[in-house]
Each structure stands twice: as C-alpha cells, then as structure tokens.
Amino acid sequence: MLRSNIDVKKGLVNGAIGFITEIHWPNFRREQMYEQDIPSVTVNFGNNGVHRIEPISVQFPAKRRYGTAERIMLPLILSWAATVHKMQGSTVDYAVIHLGRKLFAAGQAYVALSRVKSLDGLLIGELDCSKLTGKVPCSNEALEEMDRMRNYRPPSVS
C-alpha cells in the first residue's frame, strides 16, 4: 500500500494498493553501504498502471523534541488486509470478506461485498447472520428523511 501522494493524476495516492513486481538495486551489492544505495521498486497498481516508486525523504520530530530526524525510505507498507472503510470506492478481483461480529455500521456488508468484480472472486471467511438480519438496513434518520421526501408537496404557484 502506498503511504504518500506521489502523482494524483496517475492514481498514485496515499492508500493505493498494488503489488511489487520488481526491485531495482542501484549497485551490485548485498548490503546497503551508502545513502544512495536505497533500491526503488516497480509496483503494479492494477487499473492505475505499473509504476516505478522511488525512495522519498521524510522528516519527523526526533525523540524528546531535539530537532528533527530524516529518513529516506520507500513510501510503501505491507497490506495483507484492509478495512471496509479503506476499500470504499475501490474495485478488486479477489477478496476474503469477514462479515462477523465486528460489523457495526448499516450498509457495511453491502459496501464490502460490492467491492468484488464477480462472485468467482469472493470468499466469505466469517459470517454472523444475526449481524446481517438483526439490524434495520438503514438508519432511522434515513428512513425518516425518505418518508418526509415522499410526503413533501411543493407549494403551488398562483
């Protein structure tokens, strides 16, 4: 998962998910000897294409507020799993979805299930039917607003 906005137009934004296809070592060494020896990687971001990700410089406060520290690193982290909120708006080929006791918001199951392109790519890892059937499908506020809109009569112009 990308942890920095690199190129918004190309979809290389914080939270973009892909997989590393190649590591580019700057020198033929087993160990990093110099600062410039940090490798870059090629990442396949699916519909957003294949891109080379270069190391970036990140500054952050040092311990005990003694100035700042700098780290040169690849702006990537492992992403074996993601929350429904993180995946909202994304489309994936394959997903293992847990619809268990941690489901807490109305519509969360729908959002999770609708991220997958086809049923062939869907595996439900945990299923708590009471979480799916024991709740009102919408919040009470949403139902009240729907009733209000159905009964609304615009004022007549005379």
Secondary structure, 3 states (H helix, E strand, C coil): CECCCCEHHHCECCCCCCEEEEEECCCCCCCCCCHHHCCEEEEECHHHCEEEECCEEEEEECHHHCCEEEEEECCECCCCCCCHHHHCCCCECCEEEEECCCCCCCCHHHHHHCCECCHHHEEEEEECHHHHHCCCCCCHHHHHHHHHHHHCCCCCCC
